[in-house]
Amino acid sequence: MQIYLARNNQQAGPYTVEQLNQMLASQQVLLTDLAWHQGMTEWKALGELTQGKSYYQPEGYVAPSIPSPSESIQNPQNVTASHSVKVVQLASIPSRILAKIVDMLLWLPATFLLTAFFTDEQKIQFAKLNEQFMGILMSSNPDANLASQLQSEMFALFPQQALMASSLYLLVMLAVQAFLIAKSGQSIGKKMTKIKIVDAQSAEKVSLLRAFTIRSVFFIFLNIVSMPLSTIIDLVFGLGKKRQTLHDKLAKTQVVKQ
């Protein structure tokens, strides 16, 4: 049996039942993709043929060697036969981790800018306060009030020009990352690791609201409020079959190889 697939007005095939099931298992094709084979009167969604399962067993199917009547296929929904369906391969966990590390490192200059305008005396004072602060955090019974007080004292040391420089850098980085993600679904880290953000169902480019605002900006604030719990939960979700982290689930996206 020869099976044809179509997605977004692009057709591919033919594939055998075995090849189709392999692609379903690896999520190279989706249940929302259209399919046609001999004996069908019209194209149907794969999910309709498989009854929502990631495995297709046509009724009465025995051998995979039936010739394909490709010349007689009627293309509903203006499907064009001269193109191939864009299949996707999920990004590996190591590549996603490396991309995240690169993106996180890009924020470090903002921290350095905060102390770049310190006098020698301020550097010494800041180092002492930071040492006390870290000591409280590492203690078995941390004093939250004292930790908050030390944070306020450290923040008070930052000159106005340092705060402005750091804030400007953060805004520029946010704008750059937002532009890249809106254009190609790739942050700087993802460009380096050759992976990108796509819609979880259609594998197409997603809006800036979903790809950046929900996945990045919203999740940054979520981490600030509930870190490290939110980070741990996010990573656990990423170990699933679809490799969708928590912020992927929220935005209905997934990360694939370029």
C-alpha positions as CSV (number, residue, x, y, z in Angstrom):
1,M,0.0,0.0,0.0
2,Q,1.3,3.4,-1.0
3,I,0.3,6.4,1.2
4,Y,0.5,10.0,0.3
5,L,0.7,12.8,2.9
6,A,-0.1,16.5,2.7
7,R,0.4,19.5,4.9
8,N,-0.1,23.2,4.2
9,N,-0.8,22.6,0.5
10,Q,2.4,20.5,0.1
11,Q,2.3,16.8,-0.8
12,A,4.8,14.0,-0.2
13,G,5.0,10.3,-0.8
14,P,4.3,7.7,-1.5
15,Y,5.2,5.9,1.8
16,T,4.6,2.4,2.9
17,V,2.5,1.7,6.0
18,E,5.7,0.8,7.8
19,Q,7.4,4.1,6.9
20,L,4.3,6.0,7.9
21,N,4.2,4.3,11.3
22,Q,7.9,5.0,11.8
23,M,7.3,8.7,11.1
24,L,4.3,8.8,13.4
25,A,6.4,7.3,16.2
26,S,9.2,9.8,15.7
27,Q,6.7,12.7,15.3
28,Q,8.0,13.5,11.8
29,V,4.4,13.5,10.7
30,L,1.4,14.7,12.8
31,L,-2.1,13.4,13.3
32,T,-3.3,16.7,11.8
33,D,-1.6,15.9,8.5
34,L,-3.8,14.8,5.6
35,A,-3.4,11.3,4.1
36,W,-4.6,9.4,1.0
37,H,-4.2,5.9,-0.3
38,Q,-5.9,3.5,-2.7
39,G,-9.4,2.8,-1.7
40,M,-10.1,6.3,-0.2
41,T,-12.4,8.7,-1.9
42,E,-10.9,11.8,-0.3
43,W,-8.0,13.0,1.8
44,K,-8.5,12.6,5.5
45,A,-6.6,13.7,8.7
46,L,-4.3,10.9,9.9
47,G,-5.8,11.2,13.3
48,E,-9.2,10.3,11.8
49,L,-7.7,7.2,10.1
50,T,-5.8,6.1,13.2
51,Q,-8.6,7.0,15.6
52,G,-6.2,9.3,17.5
53,K,-3.4,6.7,17.9
54,S,0.2,7.1,16.6
55,Y,-0.1,3.9,14.6
56,Y,-2.0,3.1,11.4
57,Q,-3.3,-0.3,10.5
58,P,-5.5,-0.1,7.4
59,E,-8.4,-2.5,7.4
60,G,-7.6,-5.6,5.4
61,Y,-4.0,-4.5,4.9
62,V,-1.6,-7.5,4.1
63,A,1.3,-6.5,1.9
64,P,3.1,-3.2,1.3
65,S,3.5,-3.7,-2.5
66,I,0.4,-2.3,-4.1
67,P,1.2,0.1,-7.0
68,S,0.3,3.7,-6.5
69,P,-2.1,5.4,-8.9
70,S,-0.4,8.7,-8.5
71,E,-1.8,10.0,-11.8
72,S,-5.4,9.6,-10.6
73,I,-5.0,11.3,-7.2
74,Q,-7.5,14.1,-6.8
75,N,-5.9,16.9,-4.8
76,P,-8.5,18.4,-2.4
77,Q,-7.8,21.7,-0.7
78,N,-5.5,22.7,-3.6
79,V,-2.7,20.4,-2.6
80,T,0.3,20.8,-4.9
81,A,2.1,17.6,-5.8
82,S,5.4,19.2,-6.8
83,H,6.5,19.8,-3.2
84,S,7.3,17.6,-0.3
85,V,5.9,17.7,3.3
86,K,8.2,19.4,5.7
87,V,9.1,16.8,8.3
88,V,10.6,17.8,11.6
89,Q,13.0,16.2,14.0
90,L,12.8,17.1,17.7
91,A,15.9,19.0,19.0
92,S,18.1,16.9,21.3
93,I,18.1,17.6,25.0
94,P,21.9,18.5,25.0
95,S,21.4,21.0,22.2
96,R,18.5,22.7,24.1
97,I,20.6,22.9,27.3
98,L,23.5,24.4,25.4
99,A,21.2,26.9,23.7
100,K,19.8,27.9,27.1
101,I,23.3,28.3,28.6
102,V,24.4,30.6,25.7
103,D,21.3,32.7,26.1
104,M,21.8,32.9,29.9
105,L,25.4,34.0,29.5
106,L,24.3,36.9,27.3
107,W,22.6,38.4,30.4
108,L,25.8,38.4,32.5
109,P,27.1,41.8,31.1
110,A,24.1,43.5,32.8
111,T,25.4,42.2,36.1
112,F,29.0,43.4,35.4
113,L,27.7,46.8,34.4
114,L,26.2,47.3,37.9
115,T,29.6,47.1,39.5
116,A,31.6,48.7,36.7
117,F,31.1,52.2,38.2
118,F,32.2,51.3,41.8
119,T,35.0,53.1,43.5
120,D,37.6,50.9,45.3
121,E,35.8,51.6,48.6
122,Q,32.4,50.6,47.2
123,K,33.9,47.4,45.8
124,I,35.2,46.4,49.2
125,Q,31.9,47.2,50.9
126,F,29.9,45.3,48.2
127,A,32.2,42.3,48.6
128,K,31.6,42.2,52.3
129,L,27.8,42.5,52.0
130,N,27.7,39.8,49.3
131,E,29.8,37.5,51.5
132,Q,27.4,38.0,54.4
133,F,24.4,37.5,52.1
134,M,25.8,34.2,50.7
135,G,26.6,33.0,54.2
136,I,23.0,33.5,55.2
137,L,21.7,31.7,52.2
138,M,24.0,28.7,52.8
139,S,23.2,28.5,56.5
140,S,20.9,25.7,57.8
141,N,18.4,28.3,59.1
142,P,18.6,31.4,56.9
143,D,17.3,34.6,58.3
144,A,15.0,36.0,55.6
145,N,14.7,39.5,57.1
146,L,18.5,39.9,57.4
147,A,19.0,38.6,53.8
148,S,16.4,41.1,52.5
149,Q,18.2,43.9,54.4
150,L,21.6,43.0,53.0
151,Q,20.1,42.9,49.5
152,S,18.7,46.4,50.0
153,E,22.1,47.7,51.2
154,M,23.9,46.1,48.2
155,F,21.3,47.6,45.8
156,A,21.8,51.1,47.4
157,L,25.5,50.9,46.5
158,F,24.8,50.9,42.7
159,P,25.3,54.3,41.1
160,Q,22.5,55.7,39.1
161,Q,24.5,55.5,35.9
162,A,25.2,51.8,36.6
163,L,21.5,51.1,36.9
164,M,20.7,53.0,33.7
165,A,23.5,51.2,31.8
166,S,22.4,47.8,33.0
167,S,18.7,48.5,32.2
168,L,19.6,49.7,28.7
169,Y,21.6,46.6,28.0
170,L,18.7,44.4,29.2
171,L,16.3,46.3,26.9
172,V,18.6,46.0,23.9
173,M,19.1,42.3,24.5
174,L,15.4,41.7,24.9
175,A,14.7,43.6,21.6
176,V,17.4,41.6,19.8
177,Q,16.2,38.2,21.0
178,A,12.6,39.2,20.3
179,F,13.5,40.2,16.7
180,L,15.3,37.0,16.0
181,I,12.6,34.8,17.5
182,A,9.9,36.6,15.6
183,K,11.9,36.3,12.3
184,S,13.1,32.7,12.5
185,G,11.9,31.2,15.8
186,Q,15.5,31.2,17.0
187,S,17.2,33.0,19.9
188,I,21.0,33.6,19.6
189,G,21.6,30.4,21.5
190,K,19.2,28.4,19.3
191,K,20.9,29.9,16.1
192,M,24.2,28.6,17.4
193,T,22.9,25.1,18.1
194,K,20.7,25.1,14.9
195,I,17.4,24.5,16.6
196,K,14.2,26.5,16.5
197,I,10.8,27.1,18.0
198,V,7.7,25.9,16.1
199,D,4.0,25.3,16.7
200,A,3.5,21.9,18.4
201,Q,0.8,20.8,16.0
202,S,1.6,22.3,12.6
203,A,5.4,22.6,13.0
204,E,5.1,26.1,11.5
205,K,6.5,29.4,12.8
206,V,4.6,30.8,15.8
207,S,3.7,34.3,16.8
208,L,5.9,36.5,18.9
209,L,3.4,36.4,21.7
210,R,3.7,32.7,22.1
211,A,7.4,32.2,21.1
212,F,8.8,35.0,23.1
213,T,6.4,36.6,25.5
214,I,5.0,33.4,27.0
215,R,8.0,31.2,26.6
216,S,10.6,33.7,27.7
217,V,9.4,36.9,29.4
218,F,6.5,35.3,31.3
219,F,8.7,32.3,32.4
220,I,11.5,34.6,33.6
221,F,9.0,36.2,36.0
222,L,7.7,32.8,37.0
223,N,11.3,31.7,37.8
224,I,11.9,34.8,39.9
225,V,8.8,34.1,42.0
226,S,9.2,30.3,42.4
227,M,12.8,29.4,41.5
228,P,14.2,26.7,41.7
229,L,10.9,24.7,41.9
230,S,9.6,26.1,38.5
231,T,13.0,25.4,36.9
232,I,13.0,21.8,38.1
233,I,9.4,21.2,37.0
234,D,10.3,22.8,33.6
235,L,13.2,20.4,33.1
236,V,11.1,17.3,34.1
237,F,8.6,18.2,31.5
238,G,11.4,18.4,28.9
239,L,12.3,14.8,29.4
240,G,8.9,13.6,28.1
241,K,8.3,11.9,24.7
242,K,7.6,15.2,22.9
243,R,10.4,17.0,24.8
244,Q,8.1,19.9,25.6
245,T,9.2,21.8,28.7
246,L,6.7,23.6,30.9
247,H,7.0,26.8,29.0
248,D,6.6,24.9,25.7
249,K,3.3,23.4,27.1
250,L,2.1,26.9,28.1
251,A,2.9,28.3,24.6
252,K,1.9,25.2,22.7
253,T,5.3,25.0,21.0
254,Q,8.1,22.6,20.6
255,V,11.8,22.9,19.7
256,V,13.0,21.1,16.6
257,K,16.2,20.8,14.5
258,Q,16.6,23.5,11.9
